[in-house]
Amino acid sequence: MVFWLAMNLVTYTFFHADKERAIYGEDRISERTLLSLALIGGSIGAKVAQKRFHHKTRKQPFGHFLNAIVVLHLGLIVLGTYLAVAGPNGTWMSRDLAIVWPT
């Protein structure tokens, strides 16, 4: 959880820095770097910064790649949640959860 929060904060900061650099005509942070940060855990920070700073909202295929990363992360969250609840026996509820929440 700490890694995830840190990655989102770092990604948000990079997006903000790139927007500032764009405004002042300075050297930019590469799209590859921004997308890599989003891919390794900062997708929410990237989307929040994109909306907050109106940054890279019209750039394609950048926007498509970023949206694909968000969908990938949501899919991994759903899969991880399912596996955590289903447990090794493949049933929807693990025994530990079934004790707390009987069916």
Secondary structure, 3 states (H helix, E strand, C coil): CHHHHHHHHHHHHHHHHHHHHHHCCCCCCCHHHHHHHHHHHHHHHHHHHHHHHCCCCCCCCHHHHHHHHHHHHHHHHHHHHHHHHHCCCCCCCCHHHHHHCCC
